[in-house]
Each structure stands twice: as structure tokens, then as C-alpha cells.
């Protein structure tokens, strides 16, 4: 699946960023969903000014 995603990225991005981007499989392990979900409230807090 990764080669297909890389191909789509190259077709749908500008050449300059596509040549410099690195697209690889994530290495977060089984906690990846929890880690991603945990960033949402932190993002909301920081976007709201940290209060």
C-alpha cells in the first residue's frame, strides 16, 4: 500500500515539496491511536491560548 500512497503523493503535490518529503510507515506501535487522540485536547488548549 505504501508505494501507491507515495505515487498518489507525487501526483497530487508540487514537485519541490514532493521531492523533499519523506513518506514512511509509522513506528508508534499499538499506542498510535491513543497518542493521536491525546493530541486533540492539547491542540485545542494551545489554540485557545493555553487557558
N, CA, C, O and CB atoms as a CASP TS submission, in Angstrom:
PFRMAT TS
TARGET T0000
AUTHOR 0000-0000-0000
METHOD Language model
MODEL 1
PARENT N/A
ATOM      1  N   UNK     1       0.818  -1.189   0.000  1.00  0.00           N
ATOM      2  CA  UNK     1       0.000   0.000   0.000  1.00  0.00           C
ATOM      3  C   UNK     1       0.867   1.261   0.000  1.00  0.00           C
ATOM      4  O   UNK     1       0.503   2.266  -0.611  1.00  0.00           O
ATOM      5  CB  UNK     1      -0.934  -0.006   1.202  1.00  0.00           C
ATOM      6  N   UNK     2       1.994   1.209   0.673  1.00  0.00           N
ATOM      7  CA  UNK     2       2.854   2.382   0.751  1.00  0.00           C
ATOM      8  C   UNK     2       3.305   2.895  -0.616  1.00  0.00           C
ATOM      9  O   UNK     2       3.300   4.108  -0.824  1.00  0.00           O
ATOM     10  CB  UNK     2       4.057   2.063   1.586  1.00  0.00           C
ATOM     11  N   UNK     3       3.695   2.032  -1.557  1.00  0.00           N
ATOM     12  CA  UNK     3       4.059   2.544  -2.883  1.00  0.00           C
ATOM     13  C   UNK     3       2.909   3.290  -3.568  1.00  0.00           C
ATOM     14  O   UNK     3       3.143   4.291  -4.244  1.00  0.00           O
ATOM     15  CB  UNK     3       4.515   1.399  -3.768  1.00  0.00           C
ATOM     16  N   UNK     4       1.693   2.822  -3.403  1.00  0.00           N
ATOM     17  CA  UNK     4       0.544   3.502  -4.001  1.00  0.00           C
ATOM     18  C   UNK     4       0.323   4.870  -3.368  1.00  0.00           C
ATOM     19  O   UNK     4      -0.027   5.825  -4.060  1.00  0.00           O
ATOM     20  CB  UNK     4      -0.718   2.648  -3.854  1.00  0.00           C
ATOM     21  N   UNK     5       0.526   4.970  -2.060  1.00  0.00           N
ATOM     22  CA  UNK     5       0.372   6.247  -1.363  1.00  0.00           C
ATOM     23  C   UNK     5       1.466   7.214  -1.813  1.00  0.00           C
ATOM     24  O   UNK     5       1.199   8.393  -2.047  1.00  0.00           O
ATOM     25  CB  UNK     5       0.419   6.045   0.177  1.00  0.00           C
ATOM     26  N   UNK     6       2.693   6.717  -1.932  1.00  0.00           N
ATOM     27  CA  UNK     6       3.793   7.568  -2.410  1.00  0.00           C
ATOM     28  C   UNK     6       3.517   8.076  -3.823  1.00  0.00           C
ATOM     29  O   UNK     6       3.762   9.242  -4.129  1.00  0.00           O
ATOM     30  CB  UNK     6       5.125   6.794  -2.380  1.00  0.00           C
ATOM     31  N   UNK     7       3.009   7.198  -4.675  1.00  0.00           N
ATOM     32  CA  UNK     7       2.677   7.588  -6.042  1.00  0.00           C
ATOM     33  C   UNK     7       1.595   8.665  -6.046  1.00  0.00           C
ATOM     34  O   UNK     7       1.707   9.648  -6.779  1.00  0.00           O
ATOM     35  CB  UNK     7       2.216   6.367  -6.853  1.00  0.00           C
ATOM     36  N   UNK     8       0.563   8.493  -5.246  1.00  0.00           N
ATOM     37  CA  UNK     8      -0.508   9.494  -5.176  1.00  0.00           C
ATOM     38  C   UNK     8       0.030  10.821  -4.648  1.00  0.00           C
ATOM     39  O   UNK     8      -0.363  11.883  -5.129  1.00  0.00           O
ATOM     40  CB  UNK     8      -1.661   8.995  -4.279  1.00  0.00           C
ATOM     41  N   UNK     9       0.923  10.767  -3.668  1.00  0.00           N
ATOM     42  CA  UNK     9       1.508  11.997  -3.138  1.00  0.00           C
ATOM     43  C   UNK     9       2.267  12.734  -4.241  1.00  0.00           C
ATOM     44  O   UNK     9       2.125  13.948  -4.389  1.00  0.00           O
ATOM     45  CB  UNK     9       2.448  11.686  -1.948  1.00  0.00           C
ATOM     46  N   UNK    10       3.052  12.021  -4.996  1.00  0.00           N
ATOM     47  CA  UNK    10       3.835  12.645  -6.071  1.00  0.00           C
ATOM     48  C   UNK    10       2.930  13.254  -7.135  1.00  0.00           C
ATOM     49  O   UNK    10       3.243  14.307  -7.689  1.00  0.00           O
ATOM     50  CB  UNK    10       4.774  11.619  -6.713  1.00  0.00           C
ATOM     51  N   UNK    11       1.813  12.595  -7.421  1.00  0.00           N
ATOM     52  CA  UNK    11       0.904  13.095  -8.459  1.00  0.00           C
ATOM     53  C   UNK    11       0.103  14.306  -8.002  1.00  0.00           C
ATOM     54  O   UNK    11      -0.317  15.115  -8.829  1.00  0.00           O
ATOM     55  CB  UNK    11      -0.044  11.997  -8.888  1.00  0.00           C
ATOM     56  N   UNK    12      -0.116  14.443  -6.688  1.00  0.00           N
ATOM     57  CA  UNK    12      -1.017  15.478  -6.190  1.00  0.00           C
ATOM     58  C   UNK    12      -0.329  16.582  -5.398  1.00  0.00           C
ATOM     59  O   UNK    12      -0.998  17.378  -4.739  1.00  0.00           O
ATOM     60  CB  UNK    12      -2.057  14.854  -5.341  1.00  0.00           C
ATOM     61  N   UNK    13       0.997  16.639  -5.454  1.00  0.00           N
ATOM     62  CA  UNK    13       1.717  17.711  -4.773  1.00  0.00           C
ATOM     63  C   UNK    13       2.632  18.409  -5.761  1.00  0.00           C
ATOM     64  O   UNK    13       2.916  17.893  -6.842  1.00  0.00           O
ATOM     65  CB  UNK    13       2.526  17.164  -3.574  1.00  0.00           C
ATOM     66  N   UNK    14       3.082  19.573  -5.379  1.00  0.00           N
ATOM     67  CA  UNK    14       4.052  20.289  -6.195  1.00  0.00           C
ATOM     68  C   UNK    14       5.385  19.543  -6.166  1.00  0.00           C
ATOM     69  O   UNK    14       5.701  18.863  -5.190  1.00  0.00           O
ATOM     70  CB  UNK    14       4.226  21.748  -5.697  1.00  0.00           C
ATOM     71  N   UNK    15       6.152  19.673  -7.228  1.00  0.00           N
ATOM     72  CA  UNK    15       7.407  18.937  -7.343  1.00  0.00           C
ATOM     73  C   UNK    15       8.374  19.242  -6.205  1.00  0.00           C
ATOM     74  O   UNK    15       8.952  18.324  -5.624  1.00  0.00           O
ATOM     75  CB  UNK    15       8.065  19.250  -8.661  1.00  0.00           C
ATOM     76  N   UNK    16       8.553  20.511  -5.884  1.00  0.00           N
ATOM     77  CA  UNK    16       9.543  20.889  -4.866  1.00  0.00           C
ATOM     78  C   UNK    16       9.263  20.222  -3.520  1.00  0.00           C
ATOM     79  O   UNK    16      10.162  19.586  -2.970  1.00  0.00           O
ATOM     80  CB  UNK    16       9.565  22.406  -4.693  1.00  0.00           C
ATOM     81  N   UNK    17       8.033  20.344  -2.955  1.00  0.00           N
ATOM     82  CA  UNK    17       7.790  19.665  -1.681  1.00  0.00           C
ATOM     83  C   UNK    17       7.817  18.136  -1.799  1.00  0.00           C
ATOM     84  O   UNK    17       8.286  17.451  -0.890  1.00  0.00           O
ATOM     85  CB  UNK    17       6.456  20.104  -1.119  1.00  0.00           C
ATOM     86  N   UNK    18       7.322  17.610  -2.899  1.00  0.00           N
ATOM     87  CA  UNK    18       7.270  16.155  -3.065  1.00  0.00           C
ATOM     88  C   UNK    18       8.668  15.552  -3.096  1.00  0.00           C
ATOM     89  O   UNK    18       8.882  14.448  -2.595  1.00  0.00           O
ATOM     90  CB  UNK    18       6.517  15.790  -4.346  1.00  0.00           C
ATOM     91  N   UNK    19       9.619  16.272  -3.681  1.00  0.00           N
ATOM     92  CA  UNK    19      10.989  15.766  -3.758  1.00  0.00           C
ATOM     93  C   UNK    19      11.655  15.752  -2.384  1.00  0.00           C
ATOM     94  O   UNK    19      12.586  14.979  -2.156  1.00  0.00           O
ATOM     95  CB  UNK    19      11.812  16.613  -4.730  1.00  0.00           C
ATOM     96  N   UNK    20      11.189  16.596  -1.474  1.00  0.00           N
ATOM     97  CA  UNK    20      11.818  16.703  -0.164  1.00  0.00           C
ATOM     98  C   UNK    20      11.060  15.984   0.945  1.00  0.00           C
ATOM     99  O   UNK    20      11.569  15.843   2.057  1.00  0.00           O
ATOM    100  CB  UNK    20      11.966  18.139   0.196  1.00  0.00           C
ATOM    101  N   UNK    21       9.868  15.538   0.652  1.00  0.00           N
ATOM    102  CA  UNK    21       9.042  14.862   1.663  1.00  0.00           C
ATOM    103  C   UNK    21       9.497  13.420   1.833  1.00  0.00           C
ATOM    104  O   UNK    21       9.935  12.770   0.884  1.00  0.00           O
ATOM    105  CB  UNK    21       7.544  14.909   1.273  1.00  0.00           C
ATOM    106  N   UNK    22       9.383  12.942   3.054  1.00  0.00           N
ATOM    107  CA  UNK    22       9.670  11.539   3.355  1.00  0.00           C
ATOM    108  C   UNK    22       8.368  10.916   3.833  1.00  0.00           C
ATOM    109  O   UNK    22       7.773  11.366   4.813  1.00  0.00           O
ATOM    110  CB  UNK    22      10.817  11.387   4.436  1.00  0.00           C
ATOM    111  N   UNK    23       7.944   9.899   3.147  1.00  0.00           N
ATOM    112  CA  UNK    23       6.709   9.208   3.496  1.00  0.00           C
ATOM    113  C   UNK    23       7.069   7.781   3.868  1.00  0.00           C
ATOM    114  O   UNK    23       7.562   7.019   3.036  1.00  0.00           O
ATOM    115  CB  UNK    23       5.672   9.245   2.321  1.00  0.00           C
ATOM    116  N   UNK    24       6.821   7.422   5.116  1.00  0.00           N
ATOM    117  CA  UNK    24       7.169   6.077   5.578  1.00  0.00           C
ATOM    118  C   UNK    24       6.120   5.578   6.559  1.00  0.00           C
ATOM    119  O   UNK    24       5.276   6.342   7.026  1.00  0.00           O
ATOM    120  CB  UNK    24       8.568   6.063   6.233  1.00  0.00           C
ATOM    121  N   UNK    25       6.183   4.312   6.860  1.00  0.00           N
ATOM    122  CA  UNK    25       5.252   3.720   7.813  1.00  0.00           C
ATOM    123  C   UNK    25       5.526   4.264   9.210  1.00  0.00           C
ATOM    124  O   UNK    25       6.675   4.492   9.588  1.00  0.00           O
ATOM    125  CB  UNK    25       5.360   2.179   7.800  1.00  0.00           C
ATOM    126  N   UNK    26       4.457   4.468   9.966  1.00  0.00           N
ATOM    127  CA  UNK    26       4.607   4.929  11.339  1.00  0.00           C
ATOM    128  C   UNK    26       5.238   3.857  12.215  1.00  0.00           C
ATOM    129  O   UNK    26       5.124   2.662  11.943  1.00  0.00           O
ATOM    130  CB  UNK    26       3.256   5.343  11.909  1.00  0.00           C
ATOM    131  N   UNK    27       5.913   4.315  13.284  1.00  0.00           N
ATOM    132  CA  UNK    27       6.590   3.371  14.172  1.00  0.00           C
ATOM    133  C   UNK    27       6.153   3.564  15.622  1.00  0.00           C
ATOM    134  O   UNK    27       6.914   3.272  16.545  1.00  0.00           O
ATOM    135  CB  UNK    27       8.109   3.528  14.057  1.00  0.00           C
ATOM    136  N   UNK    28       4.944   4.050  15.822  1.00  0.00           N
ATOM    137  CA  UNK    28       4.484   4.314  17.177  1.00  0.00           C
ATOM    138  C   UNK    28       3.995   3.065  17.891  1.00  0.00           C
ATOM    139  O   UNK    28       3.901   3.053  19.119  1.00  0.00           O
ATOM    140  CB  UNK    28       3.391   5.335  17.151  1.00  0.00           C
ATOM    141  N   UNK    29       3.687   2.035  17.157  1.00  0.00           N
ATOM    142  CA  UNK    29       3.250   0.791  17.780  1.00  0.00           C
ATOM    143  C   UNK    29       1.774   0.798  18.108  1.00  0.00           C
ATOM    144  O   UNK    29       1.016   1.598  17.558  1.00  0.00           O
ATOM    145  CB  UNK    29       4.040   0.532  19.030  1.00  0.00           C
ATOM    146  N   UNK    30       1.352  -0.101  19.014  1.00  0.00           N
ATOM    147  CA  UNK    30      -0.062  -0.270  19.305  1.00  0.00           C
ATOM    148  C   UNK    30      -0.711   0.941  19.972  1.00  0.00           C
ATOM    149  O   UNK    30      -1.937   1.044  20.000  1.00  0.00           O
ATOM    150  CB  UNK    30      -0.242  -1.460  20.172  1.00  0.00           C
ATOM    151  N   UNK    31       0.087   1.848  20.505  1.00  0.00           N
ATOM    152  CA  UNK    31      -0.475   3.026  21.174  1.00  0.00           C
ATOM    153  C   UNK    31      -0.739   4.180  20.216  1.00  0.00           C
ATOM    154  O   UNK    31      -1.132   5.258  20.661  1.00  0.00           O
ATOM    155  CB  UNK    31       0.456   3.487  22.270  1.00  0.00           C
ATOM    156  N   UNK    32      -0.535   3.990  18.918  1.00  0.00           N
ATOM    157  CA  UNK    32      -0.624   5.089  17.979  1.00  0.00           C
ATOM    158  C   UNK    32      -1.987   5.784  17.981  1.00  0.00           C
ATOM    159  O   UNK    32      -2.043   7.009  17.866  1.00  0.00           O
ATOM    160  CB  UNK    32      -0.319   4.591  16.606  1.00  0.00           C
ATOM    161  N   UNK    33      -3.064   5.051  18.106  1.00  0.00           N
ATOM    162  CA  UNK    33      -4.390   5.668  18.115  1.00  0.00           C
ATOM    163  C   UNK    33      -4.574   6.506  19.372  1.00  0.00           C
ATOM    164  O   UNK    33      -5.078   7.627  19.301  1.00  0.00           O
ATOM    165  CB  UNK    33      -5.490   4.595  18.022  1.00  0.00           C
ATOM    166  N   UNK    34      -4.175   5.980  20.508  1.00  0.00           N
ATOM    167  CA  UNK    34      -4.298   6.724  21.764  1.00  0.00           C
ATOM    168  C   UNK    34      -3.430   7.983  21.744  1.00  0.00           C
ATOM    169  O   UNK    34      -3.857   9.040  22.208  1.00  0.00           O
ATOM    170  CB  UNK    34      -3.906   5.832  22.955  1.00  0.00           C
ATOM    171  N   UNK    35      -2.223   7.870  21.212  1.00  0.00           N
ATOM    172  CA  UNK    35      -1.344   9.034  21.133  1.00  0.00           C
ATOM    173  C   UNK    35      -1.927  10.104  20.215  1.00  0.00           C
ATOM    174  O   UNK    35      -1.884  11.293  20.532  1.00  0.00           O
ATOM    175  CB  UNK    35       0.043   8.620  20.640  1.00  0.00           C
ATOM    176  N   UNK    36      -2.464   9.684  19.095  1.00  0.00           N
ATOM    177  CA  UNK    36      -3.086  10.640  18.177  1.00  0.00           C
ATOM    178  C   UNK    36      -4.288  11.313  18.815  1.00  0.00           C
ATOM    179  O   UNK    36      -4.462  12.525  18.690  1.00  0.00           O
ATOM    180  CB  UNK    36      -3.506   9.944  16.884  1.00  0.00           C
ATOM    181  N   UNK    37      -5.115  10.539  19.495  1.00  0.00           N
ATOM    182  CA  UNK    37      -6.294  11.103  20.151  1.00  0.00           C
ATOM    183  C   UNK    37      -5.893  12.040  21.284  1.00  0.00           C
ATOM    184  O   UNK    37      -6.576  13.034  21.532  1.00  0.00           O
ATOM    185  CB  UNK    37      -7.195   9.984  20.686  1.00  0.00           C
ATOM    186  N   UNK    38      -4.816  11.744  21.962  1.00  0.00           N
ATOM    187  CA  UNK    38      -4.370  12.592  23.073  1.00  0.00           C
ATOM    188  C   UNK    38      -3.893  13.954  22.590  1.00  0.00           C
ATOM    189  O   UNK    38      -3.900  14.915  23.360  1.00  0.00           O
ATOM    190  CB  UNK    38      -3.255  11.902  23.846  1.00  0.00           C
ATOM    191  N   UNK    39      -3.481  14.054  21.340  1.00  0.00           N
ATOM    192  CA  UNK    39      -3.028  15.352  20.832  1.00  0.00           C
ATOM    193  C   UNK    39      -4.187  16.312  20.586  1.00  0.00           C
ATOM    194  O   UNK    39      -3.981  17.525  20.558  1.00  0.00           O
ATOM    195  CB  UNK    39      -2.243  15.163  19.546  1.00  0.00           C
ATOM    196  N   UNK    40      -5.392  15.797  20.409  1.00  0.00           N
ATOM    197  CA  UNK    40      -6.530  16.673  20.105  1.00  0.00           C
ATOM    198  C   UNK    40      -6.835  17.665  21.230  1.00  0.00           C
ATOM    199  O   UNK    40      -6.938  18.859  20.949  1.00  0.00           O
ATOM    200  CB  UNK    40      -7.762  15.834  19.826  1.00  0.00           C
ATOM    201  N   UNK    41      -6.984  17.239  22.484  1.00  0.00           N
ATOM    202  CA  UNK    41      -7.245  18.220  23.533  1.00  0.00           C
ATOM    203  C   UNK    41      -6.060  19.159  23.765  1.00  0.00           C
ATOM    204  O   UNK    41      -6.252  20.323  24.115  1.00  0.00           O
ATOM    205  CB  UNK    41      -7.592  17.510  24.822  1.00  0.00           C
ATOM    206  N   UNK    42      -4.853  18.666  23.575  1.00  0.00           N
ATOM    207  CA  UNK    42      -3.679  19.535  23.717  1.00  0.00           C
ATOM    208  C   UNK    42      -3.705  20.610  22.636  1.00  0.00           C
ATOM    209  O   UNK    42      -3.433  21.778  22.914  1.00  0.00           O
ATOM    210  CB  UNK    42      -2.361  18.710  23.635  1.00  0.00           C
ATOM    211  N   UNK    43      -4.028  20.228  21.420  1.00  0.00           N
ATOM    212  CA  UNK    43      -4.138  21.196  20.326  1.00  0.00           C
ATOM    213  C   UNK    43      -5.216  22.233  20.631  1.00  0.00           C
ATOM    214  O   UNK    43      -5.003  23.430  20.443  1.00  0.00           O
ATOM    215  CB  UNK    43      -4.452  20.478  18.999  1.00  0.00           C
ATOM    216  N   UNK    44      -6.359  21.775  21.097  1.00  0.00           N
ATOM    217  CA  UNK    44      -7.450  22.693  21.452  1.00  0.00           C
ATOM    218  C   UNK    44      -7.004  23.680  22.524  1.00  0.00           C
ATOM    219  O   UNK    44      -7.283  24.875  22.428  1.00  0.00           O
ATOM    220  CB  UNK    44      -8.680  21.908  21.939  1.00  0.00           C
ATOM    221  N   UNK    45      -6.319  23.184  23.533  1.00  0.00           N
ATOM    222  CA  UNK    45      -5.835  24.031  24.613  1.00  0.00           C
ATOM    223  C   UNK    45      -4.861  25.083  24.089  1.00  0.00           C
ATOM    224  O   UNK    45      -4.972  26.261  24.427  1.00  0.00           O
ATOM    225  CB  UNK    45      -5.165  23.181  25.694  1.00  0.00           C
ATOM    226  N   UNK    46      -3.911  24.657  23.265  1.00  0.00           N
ATOM    227  CA  UNK    46      -2.923  25.602  22.747  1.00  0.00           C
ATOM    228  C   UNK    46      -3.546  26.590  21.760  1.00  0.00           C
ATOM    229  O   UNK    46      -3.149  27.754  21.719  1.00  0.00           O
ATOM    230  CB  UNK    46      -1.781  24.848  22.075  1.00  0.00           C
ATOM    231  N   UNK    47      -4.500  26.145  20.981  1.00  0.00           N
ATOM    232  CA  UNK    47      -5.184  27.024  20.041  1.00  0.00           C
ATOM    233  C   UNK    47      -6.003  28.088  20.782  1.00  0.00           C
ATOM    234  O   UNK    47      -6.126  29.224  20.324  1.00  0.00           O
ATOM    235  CB  UNK    47      -6.091  26.205  19.111  1.00  0.00           C
ATOM    236  N   UNK    48      -6.553  27.704  21.920  1.00  0.00           N
ATOM    237  CA  UNK    48      -7.363  28.639  22.706  1.00  0.00           C
ATOM    238  C   UNK    48      -6.520  29.598  23.545  1.00  0.00           C
ATOM    239  O   UNK    48      -7.065  30.418  24.285  1.00  0.00           O
ATOM    240  CB  UNK    48      -8.296  27.870  23.611  1.00  0.00           C
ATOM    241  N   UNK    49      -5.210  29.502  23.435  1.00  0.00           N
ATOM    242  CA  UNK    49      -4.357  30.405  24.172  1.00  0.00           C
ATOM    243  C   UNK    49      -3.777  29.816  25.441  1.00  0.00           C
ATOM    244  O   UNK    49      -3.104  30.522  26.190  1.00  0.00           O
ATOM    245  CB  UNK    49      -5.107  31.618  24.502  1.00  0.00           C
ATOM    246  N   UNK    50      -4.019  28.547  25.702  1.00  0.00           N
ATOM    247  CA  UNK    50      -3.421  27.882  26.845  1.00  0.00           C
ATOM    248  C   UNK    50      -4.143  28.090  28.151  1.00  0.00           C
ATOM    249  O   UNK    50      -3.611  27.758  29.210  1.00  0.00           O
ATOM    250  CB  UNK    50      -2.047  28.326  26.995  1.00  0.00           C
ATOM    251  N   UNK    51      -5.334  28.627  28.101  1.00  0.00           N
ATOM    252  CA  UNK    51      -6.084  28.866  29.343  1.00  0.00           C
ATOM    253  C   UNK    51      -7.182  27.859  29.518  1.00  0.00           C
ATOM    254  O   UNK    51      -7.913  27.909  30.508  1.00  0.00           O
ATOM    255  CB  UNK    51      -6.668  30.264  29.361  1.00  0.00           C
TER
END
